[in-house]
Every structure is written in C-alpha cells, then in structure tokens.
Amino acid sequence: MGAQLRVYRRRIRSTKSMAKITRAMELIAATRITKAQRAAEAAGPYAREITRAVSAVAARVSEHPLLTEAENPTRAAVLVITSDKGLAGAYTANAIKEAESLSRLLTEQGKEVLTYMVGRKGIGFFNFRERPLADSWEGFTERPSYMHAKEISAVLMEKFVQDTAEGGVDEIHIVSTEFVSMITQQARASRILPLEVQEVEPRVLEAEQGPLPLYEFEPAVEEVLDQLLPQYVTNRIYFALLESAASQHASRRAAMKAATDNAEELVKTLTRQANQARQAEITNEISEIVGGADALAAASAGSE
C-alpha cells in the first residue's frame, strides 16, 4: 500500500509541473494574439483599398493575361499556410484538411495540383507521407513580415506568367485560417488569380464599400495593371499570413487552456485516490495494532 501511495504522489508532482508549463504557454499565446490582431487590423485598410483599386482598373480592361481564365486550365498552384510549432490544437490539421479537399476538387476538374507549403508542420506532414511539394517556406509563421509575403508571391507569380507547357500554372489558390474570434478560427480556401469577377448591382456595391473612385490612368491602363496586380497578390498573401498567425496563437491558447484544465482535474482525481490509499493504509495499520494487542491480551490471560 505504501508503494501505491508513492506512485500517486509522484504522478501528482509531475502533473502539477506539466500544468505550470501549459499555463505559461497559455499566457504567452494570449499576449501574442493581441500583437497579431493589431498587425492584421493595421494591414486591413490597405488590403481593402488595393482590392478596390484593382477592381476599378480591371473594370476598364477588356483582356489581360492575369485576369483572363484559360479555356482549358490544366494546372493549379495551391499555397497552404500551416504552423512551425505544434501544441496549437487542430490548427494545422484543419488547414491541411481544407487543402486536401480543394486538391480533390481541382483534380476532379482535370487539373494537376502543385502544392506550396508554409510552415514546418505542414512540410513534415507531406514529407512523412512522401508527397511532393513544389516549394516550401518555414520559420516565420508566428511573426510574418511583408518581405516573406513578397518572396512567396514572386515564386507564384513567376509560375503564373510561365506557359503551362513549361511548368507554369493557370490558377493560384490559397488556403489559410481566418481569425473569426478568440474562440473560432476557420480554415478557408480562395482563388487569388485569375481574379474572380462577381456580378453585383452597383447600388449594392456602393452600400457595402462606397462608390468606386474615378481614376485617370497614366500611362495605359494595362501598364498600371501590370504593376498593381503583383502588389495585390503580395498583399493578399501577407494578409493571409497575418490572419493565420493570429489564428495560430488563438488556437494554441485554447489548446493550452484545455490542457491546464485537464491537468488540474487530474490532480484532483489523483489527490482523492492518494487520500483513499492513505486512509486504507492507516486503517490496515490500526487493524494490525488492534490485532496484536488482542493477541497479547489473550496470551496474558492464558498464562494466568
């Protein structure tokens, strides 16, 4: 019985130590969420304005290689944003699941899928299963910068303008995690090139975004669009990286809070079991003492 009590006490000490670690990681993630949210909010106005600018310019261009969909698209690039570190709940798993769903859809449409991966966890997932990656980046998913987004967009744009016969792609998709709230983060897929044109009534568009500005183009509209679209793609990727970083921290905070709560509940259960074991040990010792006293009393009475 004493050995069992030592086992319980050892497990209680180790569980308390683990709870301290997960609690510290929860607090660290909570502080980083605020910074990541501020970065995403700061990038939001520019992202919205450049989208409006590209929409206004695209409305004045009849044909452009970056806006026109291929008649028979045969290859698509999918950029997947995951995390560099673990202990973030289902953050990476949800992003990969969404990417695999998108890849199946594109394959059913007769398109070859080239996967571009951001994040050490996603790279490890594909390498372990011996799946090919067209390119990968790691080491900055918690604190992405604009230069990281520019590096990624340069590779994707090079593939997009390249002829498909030479290894180019007809479409570029991005799979990232949208930061909905501290509780909810949702993996989503979207196409960034060619631009998806949606038919919306002018009054509805003005009610949502305000009237589109009137631009005067110098030089030609096509040349302006050539300069604007790469910046648009870079900004879309940068904003996705920022939102994914905030989602990653929020997911890690939730996972560490759940781990801390589970550890505290386990400590209570182990403490109760240790108390029961200790009470059983005391009861057994008392029974042995009483039995010994009875035996001595009986022996004394017999000798008399």
N, C-alpha and C positions, 0 to 999 in steps of 0.2 A: 504493500500500500504506500509506503514512503517513496518508492521509486516512481509510482504513478503521480504522486504529488509533485515531485521534482520535474517530471515531464510537463505537467500543466504550467508550472511556474516559468519554465524555460520558454514555452510557447507564448505565454503572456508577455514576457520581456521582449521577445522577437517581434511579436505583433505590434506592441506599442512603439518599438523603434521604426517599424515599417509605416505606422500611422503618422509619425513625425515627418518622415520623408515625403509621403504623399501630401500631407498638409502644407509643407513648404513648397512643393511643386504647384499645388493649387494656388497659393498666394502669388507665386512668381508668374504663373499664367494669367492671373487676374490683372496684375499690373501691366503685363504686355498687351492684353486685349485693348486697354484704353489707348495705348500708343498706336496700335494697329488700326483701331477705329478712326482715330484722328487723321492718320495718314490717308485712309480710304476716303474720308469725308473731304479732306483737302484736295484730293485728286478728282473728286466728283464733278465740280463745276467745269473744269477744263474738259473732262471726258464728255460731258453733255454738250458743251459748246462746239467742240471739234466734230461731234456727231452731227450737230445741226449744220455746221459749215459744209461737211462732206455731203449731206443730204441736199443742201441748196445747190452745190456745184454739180452734183450728179444729176439733178433735175434739168440742167441746162446742157447736158452732154448726151448725144444720141447713142454713140457707141464708144466704148473704151474697154481695153483688154482686162482691166481689173474689175469692171462692172458687168461684163457680158458673160453669161454662163455658157460653158461649152455645150455643143449639141449632143455629144455622147461622152460625158465625163467618165474617165477610166481609172483615175487615181485621186485619192483624197488624203490630206495630212490631218492628223488628229493630235493636238497638243493637250497633254494631260498634266494637271498640276496636283502633286501629292506633297508629302512632308518629308523632311530629312530625318526627323526623330520619331520615335514611337510614343506609346503611352498617351495617345490622342483619341482614344475611343475608336469609333468606326469612320473617322475622317478619311483616311487613305482608302479603306475598303469601299466606301461609298463612291469615291471618285473613280476608282478602278472599275467598279460595277457599272457606273454610268458610261464610262469609256467603252467597256466591252459591249454594252447594249447598243451604243452608237456604231461601233465597228460591225456588229452583226447586221444592223440596218443598212449600212453602206455596202457591205459585202453582198447582201441580198439584192441590192440595186446594181450589182455588177461592177463595183468599184474596188480597186485594190487599196488597202489602208496602210499608210505609213504612220507609225506611232512615234511621237516626240514626247519624251518624258521629262518632267521637272520634279525633283525630289528623290532622295536616296531610297526611301521605302518603295516607291513605285518602280525604280530601277531594279532593286533587289527582287521584287515580285516577278518581273519579267525575266530577269536573268536566271532565277531559280527554276522557272518553267521553260527555259531555253527558247523564249520568244524574242524575235528580232526587234531592235529599236533603231529607228533611222538616226536619232541623235538624242542626247540627254544632257541635263544640267543639274547640278546639286550644290548644296552648301549655302543657299541664300533664301530658302523658303520662309523662314521666320522673319527676316528683315529684307525684303526685296527692294531693289533700287531701280530707277529708270534705266540705268545702263544695262542691268540684267535683262529687262524687257527689250531693250534695243538690240542686244545681242541675239536674243531668241527670234525677234521679228526679222532681223537681217537674214537669218538662215531660212525662215519660212518664206519670205518674200522672194528670195533667190530661187527657191523651188517653184514658187507660183508663176514667176515670169518665164521659167525654163519650159521648153517644149516637153510634152509628156513622153514623146519618143526618146528623149534624152534623160528621162528620170524625173521630169517635173510633175507637178500636181495640178489638178483642176479646181480643187476646193481646199479651204483651210477651216478646220473646226477647232474649237477649244472647249475642254472640259475642266471646269473649275468648281469651287464651292462658294455659294452665295451666302453672305452673312445676313440672315434674316433677323435674328435677335440673339441674346445671350444663351437662349435655350435651343433655338432652332438654327441649324445650318444645313443648307440643301445643295447637293451636287446637281449641276445643270450643264447641258451641252448647248453650244450655239455656233452658228457659222459666221465667220468674220469676212471671208472672201469666197466667191464674189458677194458683193453686198446684196442682201435680201431686200427687195423692194416690196413694200406693203401698200396696198390701196387703202388710203384713209381720206375721208372727206376733209376739205380744208378747214371747215369750222370746228371739227373735232380736233384736228391737229393744233389749231391755234388755241383752243381751250386747254389742251394738255401742255403745250410747250411755248405758246405765244406765237405771234406771227413770224414767219421766216424773214430774215433780213434780206434786203436787196443789195447785191454785190455788183461792183464793176470790176471786170477782170482785166488784168494787165500782166503778162501778155495774154495768150489764148487760154480758154477755159481748160483745154486738155493739158496744157503745161502746168497750170495751177493744180489740177487734179493729180498729176504725176508726183508733185511734191507733197501734196496733202495726204494722199492715201497711205504712204508708208508711215507717216506720223500717226494717222488714225489707227493703223494696225498695232503700232508700238504702244499707243495709249490704251487700246483695248486689252492688250496682254498685260500691261502694267497694272491696270485697274483690277484685272482678274487675279493677279498675283497678290495685290494688297487685300482684296476681299478674302482670298483663300488663306492668307496669313492670319487675318482676324478670326476666321472660322476655325483655323487650326488651334489657336490659343483658347478659344471658347470651348472647343471640343475637349482639349486637354484639361482645362479647368473642370469641366463637368465630370470627366473620367476620374480625375484625381479626387474630386469631392466624393464621388461614389465609392472609390477605394478607401478613403478615410472613414466614411460612414460604416462601410463593411468591416473595417479593421476594429473600429470602436465597438461594434456589435459583437464581433468575435471575442474581443477582450472580455466583455460582459459574460458571454457564454462560458468562456474558459475559467473565469473567476468563479462563477457559480459551480462549475464542475470541480474546481480545485477545493472550494469550501466543502462540497459534499464529500470529496475524498478525505479531506482533513477531519471532518466530523466522523466519518466511518472509521478512520484510524484511531481517533480518540475513544470512540465507543468500543473498539476492539481492545484497546489498552485497558480501559476501565473493566471490561469483562474479564480480562486476564488477571487483573489485580484482585477483583472480587472472587474469582475462582480460586486464586492462590490463597486468599485469606480464609475462604471456606474450607479449603483442604487442610490448612494449618490448624484451624479450629477443630476440625474433625479428628485430626491426628492427636491433638492435645487431649480431647475428650476420651479417646480410646486408650491412651496411656494411663489415664487416671483410673 
